[in-house]
Every structure is written in structure tokens, then in C-alpha cells.
Amino acid sequence: MDAARPDTYSARNTWIAAGDDGTAKAGTDAALLLYRSAADSLIRHPAPHPVKESIMENSTRFGRVLFGMGMLAFGVLNLTFATPVPGIEPLPAWLPAQTFWTYATGLLLVAAGICTLSDRLRPRQAAVGLGVLLFLWIALLHVPAMLTHIHNGSVWTSAFECFAMCCAAWVLADALSCRVADEARNELIRPLAGLARYGFGISLPVFGALHFIYWEYVASVIPTWIPGSPVFWAYFTGGAHVTAGLAILSGVAARLASTLLGVMFSSWVLIVHVPRVLARPQSHAEWTSLCVAIALSGGAWLMSGYFSRLVPKAGAMRPSISPAS
């Protein structure tokens, strides 16, 4: 920031030194031109804030690891149980060669998860591939299932879990694009990440509504050692989903809401899903729930990093400069 100031001050001195002779107008024009140039430089290229950059990098890095682990684990489940991921990949019964599709998508998820976690294996392309794959699952598998079972809460839950993970993949692709000097591709991914932000925000009130509708089931999975009534926690977490979703959609305290959402989802991984998997290690459904929780935790942290990357619009910060009379 300071690098632009000497030119500005020098221009002002030139302006003042011009006095009342014939060069006064030229000095005024030069001063205004340099002042505007300096102001634009300060607005368009502000000095990075070290604390904000650290928060952004840590949130994005943590979210990337969790999301990549979740995708990798989905693939391992496909290959281990030789069946599609329950709920997340609802292959219709009439689809031929189900075993082939199970192993094919399992290998794709393993490969994409590994690439997402490594800087040397084209992680941005892997994130884009995951975004496309999950979107295809939504359009070809989940939407027909929702239309067929419109009153089934489990179908709605799985569909919006897949939708939220799809959105997280595009946000991750945007985060990885910021590290690449390919502006054409960055400009293509950036709007998709903006849409994904709203998609992720929309999915959260849906989760909250499902918590309210199926509060008995939610209360049943809350560990008994947690203080307070399980019913209270069922409604509290439902309200937390709705609040976080509204914050992300509106942009009001969105980074804080995303961070708190990441903390909540991550805590569920440790205090709810890991113990349930350890109690029933042969259950495909419990392993799937654990992987979903890990991937959505990553999505929440990626959203926190996304909002940390946003800066105020230049027009709101642009100083008003009036020509000298």
C-alpha cells in the first residue's frame, strides 16, 4: 500500500508548487490522474491481511483434507461391500450391470479422492470431476427417486447430502483455481462456485426441516452421555442448520456461520458417527453415514475458506475525488 503513496504525495506537491502560473492546470490534471491511479491500486490490489489469509488457508486446507477423505472413503466402501453407497448412489433396480457401475464409480471416487489430497496429481481437475459426477447422480438418480418417493424423508436427506457435497466440490475447485495462473479457466469455475455457495446454503434449511419433522430419529442417535434432553438437541441442531443456511445465502456473518457449522459437523464425526461405526463395524449404512459426515464437514470448512476469500466491492471503498475548482 505504501508503495503508491510517494507518487501521490509527489503529485500533490507538484500541484501546489505550480502556483498561479500557466502550468497550474497541467499540474492539477497530473495530480488528479496520479491520485486516481493510486486509489485504484489500493482498491484493486489491497495488501493481504496476514491473519485473514491464515484463517482462509487453514479453513480451506482442513476442508480439502476432510472432503477428499470422504470421497476416497466412499470409493473404498463401493469396492469393499461390492454395492453402491447406500442412499448417496441410488442405482435403480432396472439398471443392468450394477456390479460394473459399482466398481467403476468406486474406482473413480478413490482416484478423485487421492488426487484431491495431493498437490501433484491435478487436484483441481479431480475436484471438477467430482462436481460433475455428483451432479450427474443428482440429476439422473436422486431427482427421479424424489419424484417417486416424495414423502420419504430418507430419500430427501440423501438427495440433499449429495447436492451439498456436489456444491462443496465446486467450491474446492474454485479454491484450487486461485493457485493457478489460468485466468480463462478460473473465470469459468468462479461463477460455478458462486452458484455452489447458494446451493450449499439451500441444502442446510432442508436438513433443518428434516430434523424438525423426524426429531424422534435424530434424538435417538444422540449419545446418552451428552447433558440435556435429546429432544432439545434434535431441535437445536435443526435450528443451527437453518440459521447457518440463511447466513450463507444472505452473506450476513457467513464466514462465522460456516466455521461454526464446520465445528458442529466435525464434532458429530467424533461423538456420534465414529462410536456407531465401532459398535457396528459390519454395517454399510453406518460407514456411509460416517463418510457423509466427514465430507460435509469438509464442505462447511471449504465454505468458511470461500467467504474468507471474498473482499468488499471496490465501489463501496472507492474514495470520492472531486476536481479542483
N, C-alpha and C positions, 0 to 999 in steps of 0.2 A: 504494500500500500504506500509506503513512504517513498518508493522509487518515483511515483508520479508527481509528488508534491513539489520538488525543486523546480520543475518546468512551470508548474502553475504559479509558484511564487515569483519566478523569474519573469514570467509574462506580466504579472501584476506590476512588478517594478518597472518594466518597460513602459507599461501603460501610464504609470504615474510620472515617470521621467519624461514622457513625451511633452508634457506641459500643454501649452496653448498654441504651439506652432502647427505647421501644416501636416505633421506626421501623427497628430493626436488620434485621428480617426483610424489610421492604419494600426496604430498601437492598440487601440480599443478592440478592433476586429481580431488582431492576433491574440490578444489576451483572452477574449471570449472563446476563440477557437481552441486554444490550449486548455482552457478551463473545462470546456465541454468534453474534450478528449480525455482529460484526466478523470473527470467524473464518470464517464462511460467506462474507463478502465477499472475504476474502483468498483463499479457496479457489476460489470460482466465478469471480472476476474478477482473476486474478493480473496483476501488472504485466508487460507484454511485455518479453521479453529482446531487446535490440537486435541482438545477434549472431545469435541463433537466428532472429529474423524476417528478417534479411538473407539468411541461408542459405536459408530457406524460400522467400522471394520470388525469389531468383536461380535456385534449382533449378526452381521452377515456371515462371518466365518462360522459361528456357532450354528446358525440356521442351516448353512450349507452342509455341515457335517451331519446334523440330525436328519435333514431331508434326504441326503444321499444314502445314509444308513437305512432309512425307512424303505427307500426304493430297492436297495440291494437286498434287504430282508424279504420284501415281497417276492422277489425273484427266487430266492432260496426256498421260500415256502412252496412256490409252484413246483420247483424241482424235487423237493423233499416229499411232499404229500401227493404229487402227481395229479393234483386237481387245481382248478383256478382259485385265486384268492377269494374266500367267501365274501359275498356282498360287493366287493370292490370290482371284481371282474365277473359279472353275472352272465356267463355264456349261456345262451338259450339252449334248451334241451334238443331242439331240432337241428342245431348246427353240427355238421359232420366233422369228423376228425378232431374231436375235442382234446384228445391226448396231444396231438400235434400242436394245437393252439396253446395248450397249457405250457408245454415245454418251450415253444417258440417265444411266447411272451415272458416266460421265466428267464430265458437267456437274455432277452432284450433288457429286462429290468436289472439283472445282475450286471450286465455290461454298462448300462447307463449309470447305475449307482456307483460303480467303481470309477468310471470316467468323471462323474460329478465330484468325487472326492479328491481327484488328482489334478494338479495344475498342468501336467504334461500330457494328458490324454483327452484334449479338446473338451473341457468341461462345459463350455458354453453350448457347443453343438449337442452335447448329451442332455443338457437342461432343455434345449429346444425340442429335442426328440421326445423327452418325457412329457413336455407340454402337449405335443401333437398326439402322442399315444393316449394320454389320459383324456384328451378332448374327444378322441375317437371312441373311447369307452363310454363317455358321457352321451355322445350323440347316437351311437349305434346300440348300446346296451342299456344304459340307465334310463334314458328318456322313454323308450318303449316299455321298460319294466314299470316306471312310474305311472304311465298312462294305463297300464293293465292292472296295477295294484295301487290305485290312487289313495286308498285308505290304510295302506300298510306302512307303519312308521319305520320299520326296519329298512324298507326299500328307499324311503326318503332320506334316512340317515346315511346309508351307503352312497346314494347318489350325490349328496352334497359333500360328503367326505371326499369323494373322488373329484368333485368340482373344486373344492378348496385346495386339494393337492395339485390339481392342474394349474390353478392360479399361482400357487407357490412356485411351480416350475418356471413359469414365465417371469416372475419377479426375480428368481435366481438367475435366469438368462440375462436379464437386464443388469443385474449386479456384476455379472462376469463380463458383460459387454463394456462396462465402464473402464475396464482394464485393457481394452483392445482399441487400437487406433484406426478401426474400420468404421468411419462415420456413416457410410451408407447402410451397413447392416445394423449399426446402433440405432439409426433413425427408424428402422423397420421394427426393431424389438421394443423400443421405448414406448410407443403407443400401446402395444400389446400388454406391456407391464402395467401401464396406467389402467387399462380395462381390467386386468387381473386384480389390481388393488380393489376395485369396486366389486368384482366377483367374490373375492375373499371376504369382503365386508358383508355382502349379501348372505353368504352362507352362515355367518355367525348368528344372526337373529333366527334363522331356521333351526339351528341347533338349540338355541334358547327355547323356542316354541316347543320343540320336541321334548326338552327337559320338563317343561310345564305340563305337557299332555301325558307323558309317560313318567311322571315323577315317582311312581312306585318302583319301577325298574331302576331308575337312577339311584334312588335311596337304598335299594337292595345291594348295590355294588360298592357303596361307601364303607370303608373299613370300620368295624365297630369300635376301635380304639380311638377314633377321632372324636374329640369332645363335641357336644351338641347333638341335636336331633338330625338324623339322616335326611328327614324331610326338609328341614331348614337348608341343608347343604344342597339338596336337589334344586330347590328354588333359587338359592343364592347363586349357584353356578349357572343356572339358566339365565338369571338376570345379568350375570357377568358377561355371558355370550352376547346378549342383546346390546348391552352398553358398549362393549368393545366394537361390535359391528357398526353401531351408529357413529362412534368416534372415527373409525376408519373411513366410513362413507362420507362423513361431513368434513373430515380433516381437522376437527377440533380435538386437541390433545391426542392425536392419532398415534404418535410415536410412543407416548406413555401407555396408551391403551394396548398397543401391540406388544410392548415389553411386558406388561402385567399379564397379558394373555399367554405369552411365551412362558412366563413363570408358572402360571396355572397349569398349562398343558404339560410342561416338564415335570411338575410335581406329581401329576396324575400318573405319568410313566413310572415313577419310583414308588408311590404309595398305593396305587391301585392295580396297575397292569402287570408289573413285574411279580408281585406276590401271587396274582391269579395264575400267571403262567407257571410259576414254580409249584403251585398247588395242583395244576392240571397240565403237565408238560406234553401230553399227547393230544391236547385239544387244538385243532387247527383254528377254531374260532378265537380262542384266547390269544394265540400267537398273532393272528390277524389284527385283533384289537390293539395289541401292543405295538405292532408296526404302524398302524394308523395313528396312534397317539404320538409316536416318535416323529413321523413325517409331518403331522400337523403342528407339533412343537417347532419343528424346523421352519414350517411356513410362517408361524407367528413371529419368530426371531428374524426371518427374512423380511417380513413386513416392517419390523422395527428399523432394520437397516435401510429399507426403502425410504421411509419417511425421514430418516436422518440425512439421506442424500438430497432431499428436496430443499430448495432455497427460496426465499421470498422473491416474488416477481420484481423485475428490475423497475417497472413503472412505479411501484409503491415506494421504492427507495430513491428514485431519481431526483436529485435536487432541482429546484426551480431556479432558472437563471434568466434574468431579465436584461435586455440590452441597456447600456448606459444612455442616458438622455443627452 
